[in-house]
Amino acid sequence: MNKRAISLLIAAAICGITVLSGCQVTTSSESSSEAPAPGSAPAQSEESEASEAPAGDKIEFELMHLMQESTKRAGVDAWCASVNEELGGTVDFINTSLTQSQYNTTIKTRLAAGNPPQMIWGRPGTYPEIIAAGHALDLSDWDFVAKMSEENKKAACDPETGKVYSINFDKLYFMIFYNKDIFEKEGLAPPTSQEELIAVCQHFADKGQYAFARGYQPPNEVPLTEFNARIRWQLMSEDPTFFLDVMAGERVPSSSEHWVSGWYSWADVLRFPREDDMGRDVDKMYQLFASGEYPMYTSGTWSIGEVKKYNPDINMGALPIFSREGNKVCEQIDGSMMVSSKVAGTPAEDVARKLTDHIVSPEGVREWIENAQTVPATDDPVAATMEPVFADIATYRENDQLVNTGYISDFTGEFWTRWAELTTEFAALDDYSDASVEAFIQKVDGEFAALAQKNQ
């Protein structure tokens, strides 16, 4: 077996599905604890079934993705509704949202069963195995490609062949978000380094206040985001094969000084007094920040719309996720989807072409901005003015602090899942002394080496 062929996990539950029948939008009930059988249709609530018109000869078109945020799902819904109106209500769109580990399992199962969704989350850099196995359609001659920027097109291309395999529609920035009004009231300037961030944390600790709202309750990937952003920009520029090398068993993670520094940088912040972060989910984290109870939280730009649901007028700014090594900001394509090769020559291909054209159109960009409230991957000038917090990101771009990390290969399969679990375990430690951090780093080395050996 190829040393870089990484096995994926066994099935997990589908967590969120929205069905668009005609121009009608209905949302499923809570997902069950069991995953659907391979190739089966996602479960719908009785209310959903009752409200749908008879399918008749309608085309079923499923989009399977990782966008858990209600704002982003609403953006997808808006696209599908517009396309369905254009097509005369002839499509049953299914908007399926999964966690990372659920997606890894479910897509593998569906592909093996020969019944994949019509559009598949990912791009060549994140799921090269899907392309290598022939499951993704070559989109190089599709109309939407001509409207992509060169940077966007690069992220959509298979580096081996130069062919376009994905449509990229969303940009991601890992940030520390802060409440500008609280900082002004406290007489604090926004920190510009790890040392200044620690001073801010100490300021609030001295007042008996918590600096960060956190939501570490499993399963979620907030801890993974906090660690990943502290190492990713260095690896992108200096060690781009790091993740692949570790999965292949060619090295242990601690062979990278950036990996080691990332754990210590995160520990610098976690040492301050905290509440029950492990018992709080990510939505509660958004609520606490939105209410003004906490001055900061760490996440990606996907979270802005979630915070604004609770406080549309909050005056928030964005900071780099600082590390001991610097103050760069990770920028990358986040929202990307491939088209299943199974749709070629079927009515679903016509739907996919219409949908991809719509996504890059001015109307599609507007729908994404208004609903998802994150930065579209297009270079549309409207994006720069859609949300005041993005003025901060524009400043980091002007100061050459942004690093495009979208082309580095990630951990996949079991490695990704265990990485997420390990970052959660680190967030739950009681002791962040140097000795404790070093022991944890060695533990991670051992676990990843064992995983690599198992997959050889």
N, C-alpha and C positions, 0 to 999 in steps of 0.2 A: 504494500500500500504506500502511496506517495506520502512522504513525511509531513507535507503541508495539507494533506486532506484531513480535515478535522471533523470528527463525528459530532452530530447535533443531539440535543436532548430528546427524551421521550415525552409523550404528549402532555399538554397542559390546557387549561380551560380558555376558551375565547371570552374576552371580557367586555367588549362593547360593540354593538352592531346597530347601524342605522340603515333602514330600507327606504328607498325613494321609488315609489310606484307612480308612474306618470309624473305629475308635479307635486305629488303628495309625499310628505315626509313623516315617517313614524319611527319611533325608537323602541328597541326591544326591551324586555324586562331584564332584571339582573341575570347575569349568566350563571349557569349551573356549575357545579364543581367538577363536572366531567367534560372532557373535550368532545366535540362532535365526531362522529365516525368519519373516516376518510371519505371525502367526496360528498358528504351529506350537506344539506343546506343548513345554515345557522338557525338556531331556534328563535322563534318570534313569540311575543306575548299574544294572548287571546285578543287583546285590544288591537294589536297590530294586524293580525290576520283578518279581523272583522272589518277593519277600515280600508283594506286594500281592494281595489277593483280586481275582477278576474284577470289572471295573467294572459290568457288567450295565446296569441302568437308573439307576445312581447319578448324582447331580447333580455336575458339575464346578464348583468354586467357587474361583477364584484371587484371592488378595490380593497385590497388587504394591506394594512399599513400599521405603523407604530405610533400614530398620533393620538395619544390619550386625552389631550386637552380638548374640552368641549368647544373651545373657540376654533381650533383647527378642524375639528370634525364638522363644525358649522360651515367653515370655508369650503370643504369638500362637498358638503350638501348643496351649497349655493352653486358651485360649478355644475354639479350633476343636474340640478333643477333647471338651469339655463339651457344645458345641452338637450335635456329631455323635452323642453318646450320647443326647441328648434326642430327636434325630430318627431314632433307630434305626439309625445307621450308614449312612444313605442318601446321604452326601455324600463326594466326593473333594475335600478341601481342598488347595490348592496354595499354599504360603507362599513367595513369590518376593521375594528381597532383592537390591537393586541399589544401586550408588553413584549419586550425584546425576547425573553426566553420563550414565551408562548409562540411568538412568530417563528423563531428558529425551528421549533418542533412542528408547528402546524404546516408551515410551507413545505418542509421536507416530506411530511406525510401526504399532503395534497399533490405534490409533484410526483411522488412515487405512485400514487393512485391514478395518475393521468387526469386529474380533475383540478387543475390549479385555478386560482382566481384570474380574472382577465387582466388585471393590473396588479403587479407585485411590487411591494416596497423594496427599495434599494437601488443601487447604481453599481457600475463595474468595480469601483474601488472597495465597496463594502460586501458585495456578494459575487465575487468572481466565479464561484463554483456553479452558480445558476446559469451564467453565460457559457461556461465551459461545457456544461451538460446539454446545451442547446435549448434551454427552457425559456430564453428571452429572445424577443424578436429584434432583428436589426432595424433600427429606426432612422438610419442615416439619410434616407431620401424622403422622410416625412416633412410636411410643410413647416412644422413648428421649429425645426432645427435652424432654419435660416434666421429666425428671430432671436436666437440665443447669443449672448456675448461669448467671446473667445474663452474667457475663464469658465463660464458655465458649461460650454461645450467640452472643455477639457475634462471636467468632472463627470460628464456624461459618456465619455469615450472609454472603450476598452483599450488600455495601453498597449496590448499586444497587437491589435488589429487596426486601431484608430477608428473603429466603427462606433456609432452612437447607439447606446442601448437604454438610455433613461431620459425622462423629462424631469428636470430639476426646477422646483418651484418655490423653495423656501431657504432662507439663509439663517444660520445659527451663530450666536455669539455667547460664549460662556462668560458670565459677569457676576460681580457682587452688586446687588441693587441696594440703594440706600434712600432713606427718607430725607429729602433736602430740608424740609421744615424742621425736623428734629435736629439735624446737624447745625442749622442756623441758630436754633434756640440754645443749643449747648455751646455755641461759639467754636465749633469744630470745622476745620477745613477738610474737604475730601482727601483721604490719604492717597499718596502717590507711590508708596513702596510697602514692602512687607513690614518694615520697622514702624512706619507710620500707622499701618493698620493695627499692629499690636498695641500701639499707644492709644488708639481709639478704643480698642477692646478694654484696655486698662482703665480708661476714663469712665466707661459705663460700669465696670466692675467695682470701682471705687465708690460709685453711687448706689451700689446694690442692684444694678440693672443688668439685664442680659443684652449683649450686643447683637446676637444673631437669632432670628427666628429659624428654627430647623424642623424638618419633618422626616425623620429617619425610619419611621415604622416600616418594616418589610411587608410586602415586597415593593420596593421602589428604588430608583437609581439616583436619588439625590446624593448619597455618599460617593457613588461612582463619579458623578459629575464634578464634585468638589475636588476629588483627587486627580481625575483625568485632565482637567483644565490646568492643573499645576505642572504637568509634565509634557503635555501634548505638543506645545509650540516648540519646545527644545528638541523633542524627538523628530518632529517634522523636518527641521533644518539640519540636524546633525546625525540622526540615527533612524532613518525612515523605514528600515527593515526590522526594527526592534521586535514588534509583535510577531511577525512571521518567524523570526529566528527563535523566539521563545517557544512558539507552538511546535516548531520542528525539533526542539530539543537541542539546538545548537548552542544555547547559552541560557543562563538563569537571569531573571529580571534584574537582580542587584548588580549585574555586570554594567548596567547603565547608571552613571552618577546622577542623571536626571531623575530616574525612577526613585533612587534612594532619597534624593533631596526633596522629592514631592511628598514623601511620607513625613519627613521632618517638618516641612513647611506647613503641612496641614495640622500636624500636632501642635505647632506654635499657637494656633488659633483655638484648637479643641481643649487646650489646657485651662482656659478660663471657665468660671462657673457656668453651669448649664442646667436647664430644666430636664424634664423627661422627654428628650428629643426622640428616643427610641419608641416611645408610645404614642407619638404624634404623626399623623399622616401628612402628605405633602399639601393637601388642600387646606388643612388647618394652618400650616405654615403660611400659606398665602393670606388667609384670613387675618392672622395675627399681625403680619406686616401691614396689610391694608388698613387695619384698625388704628395704626399708629402706636401699638404697644411695643414694637421692636423696631430698632433703627435700620437693620440690615437683614438680608437673606442672600443666599447663593443659589444660582440656578442658571438657566439659559434664557435667551430672549423669548422662547416659547411661553414663558410664564407670565409675561406682561399682561396679556389678555385675561389670564386667570385672576391676577391681582385686581385688575380694573373692574372685574365683575363685582367685586365687593366694595371698591371705592374708586369710581370713575375719575375723581378729581385729585387723586393722590399725586403729590409732587415728588416724583422719584427720579433718581439719577442712576448712572451705571459706572462701575469701577472695574478695573481688571481683577481677576482672581490672582492675587499676588502670590509669589513664591520667593524663596530665598535667592533665586536666580534671576528675578526680574519682574517686570510689570507688563508683559505682552498680553494681548487679547487673542484668543483662538477664534478664528472665523472659518466657517466651512458651510458647504451646501448641506442642508439638513433634510428637507423634504424632497425625495426623489422616488420615482416609480418606473418600473420596467413593464413592458407589455408582454404577456405570455405568448410564446410561439404558437400556442394552440389556437389563437384567434385568427391566424393568417388565412385569408380567403373565406372567412365567415362573416355574417352580419356584424358580429362583435368587433371586427376590425374597423368597419366604418364608424362605429361608435367611438372606438379608441382614437381614431384620427380626428373626429369632431372634438372630442374631449381635450386632447393635447393641443389642438389649435386654439380652443377656448381658453385654456389655462394661461397661455402666453399673450392673449389678446388684451387690449386696454380694459375691457369689461371684466375679464378674468382676474387681472391684477387688482382691479378695484374691489372685486368681491373678496379676494384674499385679504386685502388690507382691512376692509370693513369688518370681516367676520373673524379671521384668524388673529388679527392684530399683531402680526410679526412681519419681518422684512421679506418681501418676495425676492426670489433669486434673479429676477430680471433687473436691468439697470434703469427701470422706470423712475423718472425724477419724482413722481408722487410719493414714492416710498420714503424719501428723505424728510418729508414734512408730515408724515402720517402720525407721528407720535413724538412728543418733545424729548423723551428719554434718548431717542436715537441721535439727537444732536451731540450727546456725549460720545457716541460711537464714531460719529463723523470726525470729532476732534482727535480721537485715537488714530483714525486713518490718516489725518493730516500730519500727526506726529510720528507716523511710521511705527505704530505700536501694534498693528494688526498683523497676524500671521495666518495665512490660509493653510489650515491643517486638513483640508478635505481629501488630500491625495495619499495620506498615510493609511496603510492597511491596519485594521483593528484586530484584536482578538475576536474569534468567532466560536460558535457552538459552546462546548463545555468550558472552554477557556473564558469566554465572555461571561457566562453565567457564574462561574466560580469567582471571577474578578469582582463582579457586582456583590456577591456574597461576602467576599473578603473585605471590601471597602466598608460594608455595613458592620462587619465584626470589628474593624478598626475604630469606627465611629463609636462603638459601644464600650471601648476599653475604659477601665478606671484609672489607669496609670499611663501617662504620656512622657515618662522620663526617657532619656536617650537610650537607656538599657532596654526598656520595654519596647520602644520603637524598633531598635535593632533586632530584638528577638522576633518581632512580628515580621520584619522583612525576611529573615531567614526562614520563617515558617512558610511564607509565600513562595520563596525559592523552591522549597521541598515539594510543595503541592503542585506547582506548575511543572516541575521536572517529572513528577510521577504521572501527570496528565500526558505530557509529551511522550513518555515511555509507553503508556497504554495505547496511544494512537499511532505508534510506529508499526 
